[in-house]
């Protein structure tokens, strides 16, 4: 029932106070790093550590690229180090190693290598066990103490026009005016990318936030709102949300972006009983009632979608020029409502 509370809080809608969040942790080192290290890099491109290194290389990353692999001197042509302790100072670290090894690696990189951004691809954290949740909290405590960014864990990474830090294929056509995708689910992000490529949909960025331990969907949306440049930025946002942690903030920043000329479409997973089970198995998310989600989306002006295919189709429609005037008609199939 907590989602309904925002509908009655007039003082929130009238307030201009910035909301407490992790959006300020979205640093330049995460978005435009000058150096990247892949911890768990591999010559096997079928492994996450190999696939993400391949994508960084083929994507033409212009900064210093490094790898950590205890058995290799070189991985895919990139200099490899046996241990994170041997790596030069690096702005962004991507971890593709077992969950139990992640807290120590993050601690070393943050403390000794001045690393200010982390993407943790690994699963086996709070979405699975209590022990995993403790590991996740250790990572969060470290990155917060060093004022660093954290994407994940349990994600496919971050893709933008500066660096292709995802382990999935295909990489879509990238354009600053393309679509921004924010997804709680890595698998859903991959499906949307695959579907979008066949439809010719271009992207500006793809955010797979995974468990969203530090940076979640609302944080990314707030960052996009408060840094929005109508001349340079994408006007289309697609969201796949498994857990609405802060409905007030989602409403506020979605509404703000729409007032600035943006179009937003979203799927809220887990609104049904079966959907709830699916969402919780991935990120430990808690379902919200369908009527509450519907009310929130309507108030914000978000176009609600009910399948991943529908979301990509709506994204394509958003790219078309607005229809103006009275010289057009809507034709429906029998028993289909507009």
Secondary structure, DSSP 8 states (H G I E B T S, - for coil): -GGGHHHH-HHHHH-------SGGG--HHHHS-SEEEEET--S-TTSHHHHHHHHHHHTT--SEEEEE-TT-SEETTEEEESSGGGS---SEEEE-S-HHHHHHHHHHHHHHS---EEEE----STTT-HHHHHHHHHHHHHHHHTT-EEEESSS-EEEESS-EEE--S----EEEEEEEEEES-HHHHHHHHHHHHHHT--EEEEEE-TT-SSS-HHHHHHHHHHT--TTTS-SEEEEEES--S-HHHHHHHHHHHHHTT-EEEEEETTSSHHHHHHHHHHH------HHHHHHHHHHHT-EE-SSHHHHHHHHHHHTS----SS-------TT---
